[in-house]
């Protein structure tokens, strides 16, 4: 079975650059695994690579959804799988690059998601109950039906609480049961994973802060203004991304942009810690610890050698 190459790790570690270099070396194409790079017109704040940074390497799963859509992991698996199959069909190597661990894991597993039938009316009923102040009662209901899922959710996480109940009412299975059944299946794609992070955590945080400053200099605030002017709702999934959410609040409430920038840096560092926790769960991941002044050529050579040892092209 064909294998995927996965390049993952926390934000601001150079995943994109390494993915491009490996694509050149291994006849590959990049499949993005970034939950925010899927949105059109959101390039600066998501660090979507420029054409110059892509260096002629085909990149997939970027800018494929409108920012007012609520893109989901289920849709990602369906669309990214089609990309991967088409790349394999052309005799090339898919290289999955990104920091959204849930997307990467679901793609490699070939995870399926609970089907539900909105016409049954569960969604409308649950939304109406939540809108009338009934979300705490709905969470307690979920706690009785699916305590495993309820324990992972904040009682105010309306989107996920309603989704979990909707799946139960429309399929007769809890999300927990469905996920267990999905994990029991063999993976669709075996993968070889390289994860990047800095040896010194403070070097990682410094890189994150520097990246945020670069984004602001490139016009992130103007990008957010344009999205709001185009009618993208501030409550939509896209505008909850780090960098966008903080600037929306500052711009709409007349706040200090410097305070928003400080908040973006803090939230980005916190996100990096969560990414590290997620990716460290996978024992077979090959970790590369970067130095503050990393020699990129040696990184590419070491990564290429490792992949070829694993039998990749």
Secondary structure, DSSP 4 states (H G I P E B T S, - for coil): ---EEEEEESTTS-HHHHHHHHHHHHTEEEEE--TTTTBTT--TTTTPPPHHHHTT--EESSS-B-TTS---HHHHHHHHHHHHHHHHHTT-EEEEE-S-HHHHHHHHHT-------GGGSHHHHHHHHIIIIIHHHHHHHHHHH-HHHHHHS-TT-HHHHHHHHHHHHHHSS-HHHHHHHHHHSPPSS-EEEEEEEESSHHHHHHHHHHHHHHHHHHTHHHHHHHHHHTT--TTSSGGGSTTHHHHHHHHHHT--HHHHHHHHHHHHHHHHHHHHHHHTT-TT-EEEEE-TT--HHHHHHHHHHHHHHTT--
